[in-house]
């Protein structure tokens, strides 16, 4: 049986990139990097801080997206 990969969709003004990770910790580190650039992280459609994500949550997530922060005016 093939091991499940963790997919993270990173959206930007230029389009989007889909990243794949074998280990949850790798995905969390990539999401922390994106969050430090001002982007927002959504796990299963819920806005999350990477400081509170567990490896188990990331491994079992169906949908992980990183999007540019929205600024209202």
C-alpha positions as CSV (number, residue, x, y, z in Angstrom):
1,X,0.0,0.0,0.0
2,X,1.4,3.4,-1.0
3,X,2.0,5.9,1.8
4,X,-0.3,8.9,1.8
5,X,1.5,12.1,0.8
6,X,0.5,15.5,2.4
7,X,-0.5,18.0,-0.2
8,X,-0.3,21.8,0.5
9,X,-1.8,24.2,-2.0
10,X,0.0,27.6,-1.9
11,X,-1.9,30.4,-3.6
12,X,-0.4,33.7,-4.7
13,X,-1.0,36.5,-7.1
14,X,0.9,34.7,-9.8
15,X,-1.2,31.5,-9.4
16,X,-0.7,28.5,-7.2
17,X,1.7,25.8,-6.4
18,X,1.0,22.3,-5.0
19,X,3.6,21.0,-2.6
20,X,3.8,17.3,-1.6
21,X,5.4,16.0,1.6
22,X,6.1,12.6,2.9
23,X,6.2,13.6,6.6
24,X,3.9,15.9,8.5
25,X,6.8,17.8,10.1
26,X,8.1,18.7,6.7
27,X,4.7,20.1,5.8
28,X,4.4,22.1,9.1
29,X,7.9,23.6,8.5
30,X,6.8,24.7,5.0
31,X,3.6,26.2,6.3
32,X,5.5,28.0,9.1
33,X,7.7,29.5,6.4
34,X,4.7,30.7,4.5
35,X,3.0,32.0,7.6
36,X,6.1,34.0,8.5
37,X,5.8,35.8,5.1
38,X,2.3,37.0,6.1
39,X,0.2,34.2,4.5
40,X,-2.7,32.5,6.2
41,X,-2.9,28.7,6.7
42,X,-6.2,26.8,6.4
43,X,-6.5,23.2,7.4
44,X,-9.8,21.5,6.4
45,X,-11.2,25.1,5.7
46,X,-10.4,26.4,9.2
47,X,-7.9,29.2,9.7
48,X,-5.1,27.9,11.9
49,X,-1.9,29.0,13.4
50,X,1.0,26.7,12.6
51,X,2.1,27.0,16.3
52,X,-1.0,25.0,17.3
53,X,-0.9,22.3,14.6
54,X,0.0,18.7,15.5
55,X,1.6,16.2,13.2
56,X,-1.5,14.0,13.5
57,X,-3.8,16.8,12.4
58,X,-1.7,17.5,9.3
59,X,-1.3,13.9,8.5
60,X,-5.0,13.3,8.5
61,X,-6.1,16.6,6.9
62,X,-8.1,16.4,3.7
63,X,-7.4,20.0,2.6
64,X,-4.5,22.3,3.4
65,X,-4.2,25.7,1.8
66,X,-1.9,28.7,2.2
67,X,-3.4,31.9,0.9
68,X,-2.3,35.6,0.9
69,X,-3.5,37.5,4.0
70,X,-6.7,39.5,3.3
71,X,-6.6,43.2,4.2
72,X,-9.8,45.0,4.7
73,X,-10.3,48.7,4.4
